[in-house]
Amino acid sequence: MKKLYEKSEIWFAVFWIILYTVSMTALRNLGDDSPFMMAGLAVISALMLLFVMKNGLTEYYGLAGWAENSRAMLWFIPLWIIAGCNLLNGIGPEYKVPGLIFAALSMAIVGFAEEMIFRGFLFKAMLKDGSARTAVIVSSVTFGIGHISNLLSGHALGETLLQITYAVAVGFVFTMAFYKGGSLLPCILAHSLTDVFAVLGNDEAPLWLNITIHAVVIVVGIAYCLWLKDKKTPAVNVPAGKKA
């Protein structure tokens, strides 16, 4: 794995995207409330974290500490707003205990795994080899398109397309937050909360509420990205040869 990383960070990221997508498709067929799904996700995430820590890459991937410029990042409040949108229809979990616990823990792990892959491995690889704009776009869009795997685990086409649109919008927010904040921890926390709240929330929302929630996320996302656009970029996220 280290040899692949040293040869090409982009192909290293692609390797993890493929591994995660294939694994996630198989695991979700077991059910989100399955302890085996939780265990599988935990193993994948542990392997990623072990690689990062063993090779001294925690700072490079934004895991060494919280962003120092939290005030300029509006204390990441827009991230918490996006996460909270999944509770707008109230609490109404689909699963009962202990399945609910397994599902919530699985979604929390998903937040870590997906941020490491798409904001960590992929974004940093593209940022190193290309422009920041391209890196942000590719990371965000790839993250969204990755949700097409939900079709293979039984989700309806319309629901999946809605999830892809939502994920692309959220992907831009998380990628910009990491790029301008220098820490992946807020993104991991917000992503995990978003997915956990999705498990806890009532998914029997009327169409108008679903549309409203997606509109809120898109509007908040656009506004936040525009706010972050001109903020100073930490040195760790500045492509070689360019100024922050």
PyMOL commands that set and color helices and strands:
alter all, ss='L'
color gray80, all
select helices_A, chain A and resi 2-7+9-28+35-54+74-87+99-129+132-153+157-181+185-200+207-229+235-237
alter helices_A, ss='H'
color red, helices_A
deselect
rebuild
show_as cartoon
